[in-house]
Structure formats: C-alpha cells, structure tokens
Amino acid sequence: MIELMLQAEQTLGLGLVDQAERLYAQAAAADPKNAIAVIGLARVQLERGDEAGSHALVLRALAIDPENATALRMEARLREVLAGEGRPVSPPPPPPPPAAPRHGLVGRLIGRRR
C-alpha cells in the first residue's frame, strides 16, 4: 500500500494527473479508511481546477480522519475559495467527541494531579 501511495505522489508531482488518479483510487478502494488516498484524489481534482469536487473529497477524508491536518487545512482554504466565488459550500464535519475518561492506573495517576 505504501509503495502505491508513493507512486501516486510521484506521478502527481510529474503532472500525470490521470495516472495519479488511478493510483489514488486503487489505494482508496483497497483501504476505504485511507484518508491520505482520499486527500490525494482531492489534490487531483484541484489540479483539474475542480474546487467543488476537491472540497467534497476533503470532506470525505475528514469523515474518515477528523484530525488529519492536511485535510483540515485544505478544507478551510477550499471553503474560503468557494465562498469567495459565491458557490455553496458544505460545512465541515463536526469535531470528534472528546476522548473517554481514562481508567486504571494511568487514569488514577492523572486524576491525582488535578
């Protein structure tokens, strides 16, 4: 999987957009929870000038991994661009729920510090 992702990144860097799209799509199909592959597909759409399509894919990546820094930056920037053009923008997904409280020894030790 890593080799496929590296090949897709190199291919996109060379400007071979169609080939990069195929490789990122293969990676996303092989692992539907691969937010990085979906971000790669979003970058392909951006290379093609399809900001709305790119934004939709970034939202999909954020649904997979809400804390992905690249996806968060891309979403914010694409939202600005689309809103600036007067185009409708889907909202970003809500932030993940807070982590569950820690139990056991670590939780008790951390709880004592408060």
For each residue, the residues with C-beta under 8 A, 3 or more apart:
1: 4 5 27 30 31 34
2: 5 6
3: 6 7
4: 1 7 8 23 26 27 30
5: 1 2 8 9 23 24 27 36 37 40
6: 2 3 9 10
7: 3 4 10 11 23
8: 4 5 11 12 20 23 24 27 37 40
9: 5 6 12 13 20 40
10: 6 7 13 14
11: 7 8 14 16 19 20 23
12: 8 9 15 16 17 20 40 43 44 47
13: 9 10
14: 10 11
15: 12 47
16: 11 12 19 20
17: 12 20 21 44 47 48
18: 21 22
19: 11 16 22 23
20: 8 9 11 12 16 17 23 24 40 44
21: 17 18 24 25 41 44
22: 18 19 25 26
23: 4 5 7 8 11 19 20 26 27 40
24: 5 8 20 21 27 28 37 38 40 41 44
25: 21 22 28 29 37 41
26: 4 22 23 29 30
27: 1 4 5 8 23 24 30 31 34 36 37 40
28: 24 25 31 32 34 37 38 41
29: 25 26 32
30: 1 4 26 27 34
31: 1 27 28 34 37
32: 28 29 64
33: 64
34: 1 27 28 30 31 37 38 64
35: 38 39 61 62 64 65 68 71
36: 5 27 39 40 61 68 70
37: 5 8 24 25 27 28 31 34 40 41
38: 24 28 34 35 41 42 57 58 60 61 64
39: 35 36 42 43 57 58 61 68 70 71 74
40: 5 8 9 12 20 23 24 27 36 37 43 44
41: 21 24 25 28 37 38 44 45 57
42: 38 39 45 46 53 54 55 57 58 61 71 74
43: 12 39 40 46 47 54
44: 12 17 20 21 24 40 41 47 48
45: 41 42 48 50 51 53 54 57
46: 42 43 49 50 51 54 78
47: 12 15 17 43 44
48: 17 44 45 53
49: 46
50: 45 46 53 54
51: 45 46 54 55 78 81 82 85 87
52: 55 56 82 87
53: 42 45 48 50 56 57
54: 42 43 45 46 50 51 57 58 74 78
55: 42 51 52 58 59 75 78 79 82 89 90
56: 52 53 59 60 90
57: 38 39 41 42 45 53 54 60 61
58: 38 39 42 54 55 61 62 71 74 75 78
59: 55 56 62 63 75 90 92 93
60: 38 56 57 63 64
61: 35 36 38 39 42 57 58 64 65 68 71
62: 35 58 59 65 66 68 71 72 75 92 93
63: 59 60 66 93
64: 32 33 34 35 38 60 61 68
65: 35 61 62 68 71
66: 62 63 93 95 96
67: 72 96
68: 35 36 39 61 62 64 65 71 72
69: 72 73
70: 36 39 73 74
71: 35 39 42 58 61 62 65 68 74 75
72: 62 67 68 69 75 76
73: 69 70 76 77
74: 39 42 54 58 70 71 77 78
75: 55 58 59 62 71 72 78 79 92
76: 72 73 79 80
77: 73 74 80 81
78: 46 51 54 55 58 74 75 81 82
79: 55 75 76 82 83 89 92
80: 76 77 83 84
81: 51 77 78 84 85
82: 51 52 55 78 79 85 87 88 89
83: 79 80 86 87 89
84: 80 81
85: 51 81 82
86: 83
87: 51 52 82 83
88: 82
89: 55 79 82 83
90: 55 56 59
91:
92: 59 62 75 79
93: 59 62 63 66
94:
95: 66
96: 66 67
97:
98:
99:
100:
101: 107
102: 106 107 110
103: 107
104: 107 108
105: 108 109
106: 102 109 110
107: 101 102 103 104 110 111
108: 104 105 111 112
109: 105 106 112 113
110: 102 106 107 113 114
111: 107 108 114
112: 108 109
113: 109 110
114: 110 111
